[in-house]
Amino acid sequence: MTTRIDRRFAALRAEGRAALVTFVMAGDPDVATSLAIVKALPKAGADVIEIGMPFSDPMADGPAIQAAGLRALRGGQTLRKTLALAHAFRETDADTPIVLMGYYNPIYVYGVEAFLRDANAAGVDGLIVVDLPPEEDEELCLPALKAGLNFIRLATPTTDDDRLPAVLANTSGFVYYVSITGVTGAAAPDPGKTGAAVARIKRHTHLPVAVGFGVRDAASAAAIAGVADGVVVGSALVEALRASLVDGNAGPKTVEAVASLARTIAAGVRSAAKADQQTGASR
């Protein structure tokens, strides 16, 4: 079966451009503002939306996303409320793919079977669970695939050709390439090295490859869009949200601060497609 994620990447491939994948934390800084931000992202140019599931020990996240998760948890955000957020978004948007991203512990506590049932009912399309390696696929990955959800795996600069087949074995939707070693929000990726890494991954899979970590503006987005099937931006959007807060709460410009940066980065992604067309290049 094809999912919204499959259909979206196929449509963008036909357009000759990369996808813009945006990440925001569910419940940051509060439920209502978080929903307003998620609803604003497709209009700002987001093609796929990753929604973070707040967790108290986010080991792979940098300071910006860690702080976002803590703000959300302080505001009472739970996994059940995150699924409700996805459901509320889906009521007004039937097409934009939603990917939940986070850690296994909250899902385990919720119950895998119940979580997958409720995620399907909420209109979720895929999962990124960063602390479940391929050796643990029976825990969540295989049940998720059976339930019709994409399970998106991370590849990193240290994922060599011997390891890649295991990483890709049950991956679906797209491959998320972490362009730099370290936590989210680190330095900008090198487009040359990233392009070579994407090409190497594509020798092992037909799936689209989206690149994240370090993309923060139109220029870095355009550079990555020229060598990948998707550009992931998260920390920059989360930091724009943080900068808009007033005494720790949503301010009058919070939603627009995130949407405005998303529009800027979307323009960068789309500029790469125009450059390709002008030079006669094809993805």
N, C-alpha and C positions, 0 to 999 in steps of 0.2 A: 504494500500500500504506500501511496505517496502522502506526505504530510505538508502542512503549510510551509515548513522550512524548505522542503524539496521543491515545492512549486515556486517559492520566492526566488531561490537561487537560480532555478531554470529560467525564470522570466528575466532576471537581471543579466544572465549570461546571454540571452537573446538580445538584450539592449546593448550588450558590450561594455558593461560597467560592473564595478565591485559593489558589494553590499555595504551599507553602514549599519553596524551592529552597536547599539547603545546599551550601556549598563547603568542602572540606578538601583538604589537599595530600597526595598519595600519598607514603607512606614517611616521614611526619612523625609522631613523631620516629624511628620504626623501622617495619619492615614489619608485624610482628605487631600492634603497637598501632594502626597505621593501619587495618589490616583490622578490628580490634575496634571502632574508632570508626565506620567506614563501616557495619558491621553494626548498630551501635546506633542510627544515625540514623533509619531508618524507624520504629522503635519509639518514638522520641522525637517523631515527628510530621513528619519530612521526607517530602515527596511526590516530589521529584526530587533526585538527588545529583550535584553536580558534583565531579569528582575532578581536582585539579590535576596537570599533568605538569611536574615540576620542570625548570627551565631556568636556566642560569647568568646570563642577562641579561634578566630579566623587566621590561621597560621600562614596562609599564602597571600594574605592581603597586606598592602602597604598602609601607611598612616591614614590617608584620606578615607579609604573604604572601611578600615577598622573603626574610625570615628563615626562614620555613617551608620554602621551596624550598631554601635553603642547608643547613638542617638535614637535609633529605631527601637531598640530593646528598652531603653528608658521610657519611651513613649508607649510601651505595652504591646509592641508588635510581636505576633506569634506566627508560626507556620500556617495555622488555620486562617489568620487574618491575611496572610500573604496570598493564599489561594483565593480568598474572597476578593482581594484586590485584582487578581487576574480575571476572575469571573466578572467583576464590574467593568473592567476594560473590554472584555470580550462582548459585552452587551451592546457596545456601540462600534466595535471594530471586529469584523468577521475575518479579516484577511491577514493582518500583521502577525507574524509568528512571535510567540512568547516562549522564552527559555528561562527556567528557574535555575539559578546558579548559587552554589553554596557547599555545605558540608553534610556528611551523612548523619551525624548524630541527631539533629532535629527530625529527620525522616525516620530514623530507626525508632525514636521515641513515639512518633506519630503512629508508626506501623506501616510497613512497606505496602501491603495490600490496600489498606485504607487510603494511604497517601496517593497511590497511583490511581485508584478509583476517583478520588476527589480532584486530583490534578486533571484528569480527563474531563470530568464534569465542569471544571472551571475554564476549559479551553486552553490548557497548557499544551505546548507542542514538543518541548524538549527539556532535557536536564543536563546540567554540568555539575558534577559532584567531584570536587577536586581531590578529595582524600580517599577515593576508592580506586585502587589500581586494577588492572585487568585481571589479576589473580583472584579478585573478589567479585567477579562479574555476576556470580549467582546471587549475591546479596541484593542488588538493585538493577544492574544493567540489563540482564536477561529478562527479568520480570517487566521492566519498563518497555523494552522492545516488544515483548509479547502483548503489552497493553496498548501498543501503537504510538508510543512516545519515542522520539529520537534521543539517543544517548550520545552526547558530544564529549569527545575525549580531548585532553590537552596533550600537545607535543611540545617539547622544549629544545633549546640548542644542544642539550646533553642526551636527547633521545636519538641514539645511533641506529644504523641500518639493521642491527641485530635485534634491537628492542622494538622498532617501529611496527613490525607485523603483529606483535602482541597488543600494542596500543591501538592499532587500527582494526583488529579482528571483529569487534562488535560495535565499532563506532558508526554512527549514522548521522544524517543531517549535514554536518560539516565537521571539519577538524579545526580546533582552535590552536593555532601556533603561538606559543608564548615567545616573543621575539628576543627577549633578553633573560638572562639568568638572574633571579631575584624575586622580589615581591612586586605587586601591582604599583603603578605610579612611578616607576623608576625612569631612568634616562631614556631618551628617544632611541628607537631602533635604527640600525644602519640598513638603508634600503637595499644595498648591494648584497650584504650578507643575508638579509631576509629573503630576497628574491632567490638566492641560491638554495636556501633552506626549503622554501616553498616548492621549488622545482624537485628537490630531493624527495620530499614527502609525496609529491604527485607521481613519482615513479612507483609508489607503493599503493596508491589509491586513486579512484575516480572521484572521490568526494571533493567538494569545494574546500579551500583552505582559507580561513579567516585569521588575520594577524592582530594581536593585541599586545598590551603593555607598552606604555610610553607615548602613545598617540595623544596629542593634546591640542592640536590646532589644524587649520586648513592645510598648511604646508606639509606637515608630517603625515596627515591623512592622504593627501594627494600622492606623496611618495610611496606609501604602502599600497594604495589602490592601484598603482601602476604595476605591482608585482604579485598581488594576491587577489583572491576572489571576494574577500571581505576585509573590512577595517573595523576593529573593535575599539571603542573608546568608553572608558569608565571613570577612572580617577579624575580626569579633567572635568567631567560633568558633575561628579560628586563634590569636587572642590568649588565649582561655580555655585552649587547649591549652598555649601557651607558659608561662602563669602557673602551670600545674600541674607543670611539669617539675622534676625534682630533679637538680641538677648537669648540666643539659642532657639528661637522659635521662627516659624515661617514669616518672612517679611512680605511686603506688597509686591516685590519684584522677584520672589523666589522662583516661581514657575517660569517666568520669562527669562530669567538668568540661565536656566538650564536649556530652555528651548532655543534661545538665541545662540548659545555656543553650539548646540546640535546643528542649527542651520548653517553656521559658519563651516563646521567640519563636513557637513553634507555637501556644501558647495565645493570643498576641496576634493572630496571623493569623486564628484561628478566632473570636475575639471580634468581629472586623469583620463576619464573616458573620452572627453572632447579632444585631449591631446593625442590619444591613440587614434581617433578617427582622422585627425588632421595629418598624422604621419602614416596612415594606412596600416597601422598595427592592429592586431587582433588578439584578444585574450585567449 
